[in-house]
Amino acid sequence: MIGNTIGLIALALGWRRSVLTWPAQLLSGLILVGAYASAHLTGGVGKQVLVIGVAAWGWHQWSRGRQQAQDGSIAVRFATWKERGLLLGGAALGTLAVGGLFTAYPSLSWSPWADAYIFVGTLVAMVAQARGLVEFWFAWLLVDLVGVPLAFNSGLAFSGFVYVIYGALVLWGMRDWWLRSRTAPVLEGTPA
């Protein structure tokens, strides 16, 4: 419950483009490792280990580029077609590789393909977030489509409920980032 609540706060901070999203994601990941381990969801544990690693990288990325937007927040943009292709290709190949591993070793996950999809989708979403890409919100929506039912079916009802709230925040955050990416920058010294 605590890990998911902190994760919810991290998502809200990401929506606000606050660099504090990353330490919150780190802390949430540390707590959720224990929750997923107790439910024997190796993909969930692996996902949280990835969350911890990518959160450290994202924190560094956002700290370096913090002044990219005029208001001091993180500048956001849509991915190029090449970046989208890399994200989609990485997601597909990663899911096949991790799903194959979980299928070969059934003790790692009782739901190998769903676990692999969530595992890889989370990585894709966080990498896109660290790069300030609007597509990160779409990746989270796609992860939630599988993650919500899996959480409820795994006996993690609070996680499932929190993921439903995540879905609403994701839609709100997506709208905000979408609009911000479409706003033309005002040059200093020119009338607005």
C-alpha positions in Angstrom: 0.0 0.0 0.0 2.8 2.4 0.9 4.8 1.6 -2.2 1.9 2.1 -4.5 0.9 5.3 -2.8 4.4 6.7 -3.3 4.3 5.5 -6.9 1.0 7.4 -7.3 2.8 10.5 -5.9 5.7 9.9 -8.3 3.3 9.8 -11.3 1.7 13.1 -10.2 5.1 14.6 -9.9 6.0 13.4 -13.4 2.8 15.0 -14.7 4.0 18.3 -13.1 7.5 17.7 -14.7 9.1 17.8 -11.2 12.5 16.2 -10.8 11.2 14.8 -7.5 9.3 12.2 -9.5 12.6 10.2 -9.8 13.5 9.8 -6.1 9.8 9.0 -5.4 10.0 6.3 -8.1 13.2 5.0 -6.5 11.5 4.7 -3.1 8.3 3.2 -4.5 10.4 0.6 -6.4 12.3 -0.5 -3.3 9.1 -1.0 -1.3 7.3 -2.8 -4.2 10.1 -5.3 -4.7 9.0 -6.9 -1.4 5.3 -6.9 -2.4 5.8 -8.6 -5.7 8.2 -11.1 -4.3 5.6 -12.2 -1.8 3.1 -12.7 -4.6 5.7 -14.8 -6.6 5.6 -12.3 -9.5 9.1 -12.4 -10.7 8.3 -10.0 -13.6 6.9 -7.6 -11.0 10.1 -7.9 -8.9 12.2 -7.5 -12.1 10.1 -4.5 -13.1 10.7 -2.8 -9.8 14.5 -3.5 -10.0 14.3 -1.8 -13.4 12.3 1.0 -12.0 15.0 1.6 -9.4 17.8 1.6 -12.1 15.9 3.7 -14.6 14.8 6.1 -11.9 18.4 6.8 -11.0 19.2 7.4 -14.7 16.1 9.5 -15.2 16.9 11.6 -12.1 20.3 12.3 -13.6 18.8 13.1 -17.1 16.2 15.5 -15.7 18.7 17.1 -13.3 21.1 17.8 -16.2 18.4 19.2 -18.5 16.2 20.9 -15.9 16.4 24.4 -17.4 15.3 23.3 -20.9 11.8 25.0 -20.5 11.4 28.7 -19.8 9.5 28.0 -16.6 12.4 25.9 -15.2 10.5 22.7 -15.7 11.4 19.8 -18.0 10.8 20.5 -21.7 8.6 17.8 -23.3 8.1 16.8 -26.9 6.8 14.1 -29.1 9.2 11.4 -30.2 10.6 11.4 -33.7 9.4 8.5 -36.0 12.8 6.9 -35.5 12.5 7.1 -31.7 9.0 5.7 -31.9 10.3 2.8 -34.0 13.1 2.1 -31.5 10.6 2.2 -28.6 8.2 -0.1 -30.3 10.9 -2.5 -31.6 12.5 -2.6 -28.2 9.2 -3.3 -26.6 8.4 -6.1 -29.0 11.8 -7.8 -28.9 12.1 -7.3 -25.2 8.7 -8.8 -24.5 9.6 -11.8 -26.7 12.9 -12.4 -25.0 11.6 -12.0 -21.4 8.4 -13.9 -22.2 10.5 -16.7 -23.6 12.7 -16.7 -20.5 9.6 -16.9 -18.2 8.1 -19.6 -20.3 11.3 -21.7 -20.3 11.5 -21.3 -16.5 7.9 -21.4 -15.3 8.9 -21.0 -11.6 9.8 -17.4 -12.5 6.2 -16.4 -13.2 2.7 -17.9 -13.2 1.7 -15.5 -16.0 4.9 -15.3 -18.2 3.6 -13.3 -21.2 1.6 -10.7 -19.1 4.6 -10.4 -16.7 7.0 -9.9 -19.6 4.8 -7.3 -21.2 4.5 -5.3 -18.0 8.2 -5.7 -17.3 9.3 -4.5 -20.7 6.5 -1.9 -21.1 7.6 -0.3 -17.8 11.1 0.0 -19.0 10.0 1.6 -22.3 7.7 4.0 -20.5 10.4 5.1 -18.1 13.0 5.6 -20.8 10.6 7.7 -22.7 9.8 9.7 -19.6 13.5 10.3 -18.9 13.8 11.7 -22.4 10.8 14.0 -21.9 8.7 12.2 -24.6 4.9 12.5 -24.6 4.7 8.9 -25.7 5.7 7.8 -22.2 2.0 8.3 -21.2 0.8 6.0 -24.0 3.3 3.4 -22.9 1.9 3.6 -19.3 -1.6 3.2 -20.6 -0.7 0.1 -22.5 1.1 -1.3 -19.4 -2.0 -0.6 -17.2 -4.3 -2.5 -19.7 -2.5 -5.7 -18.6 -1.2 -4.7 -15.2 -4.6 -3.9 -13.7 -6.2 -7.3 -14.3 -3.0 -9.1 -13.4 -2.8 -7.3 -10.1 -6.4 -8.2 -9.2 -5.9 -11.9 -10.3 -2.7 -12.1 -8.2 -4.4 -11.0 -5.0 -2.9 -7.6 -5.1 -6.2 -5.7 -5.0 -4.8 -2.5 -3.6 -2.2 -2.4 -6.4 -5.0 -3.0 -8.9 -7.0 -0.2 -7.5 -4.0 2.1 -7.5 -3.3 1.2 -11.1 -6.9 2.3 -12.0 -6.1 5.7 -10.4 -2.8 5.7 -12.3 -4.9 5.3 -15.5 -6.9 8.5 -14.7 -3.7 10.4 -13.8 -2.0 9.1 -17.0 -4.8 10.5 -19.1 -4.6 13.8 -17.3 -0.8 13.9 -17.5 -0.9 12.9 -21.2 -3.2 15.8 -22.0 -0.9 18.3 -20.1 2.3 17.1 -21.8 0.5 17.0 -25.2 -0.6 20.6 -24.8 2.8 21.7 -23.6 4.6 20.0 -26.5 2.4 22.0 -28.9 3.0 25.4 -27.3 5.4 27.5 -29.3 8.2 28.9 -27.2 8.1 32.7 -26.6 11.4 34.3 -27.4 12.9 36.6 -24.8 12.3 40.3 -25.7 9.4 39.6 -28.1 5.8 40.5 -27.2 3.6 37.6 -26.2 
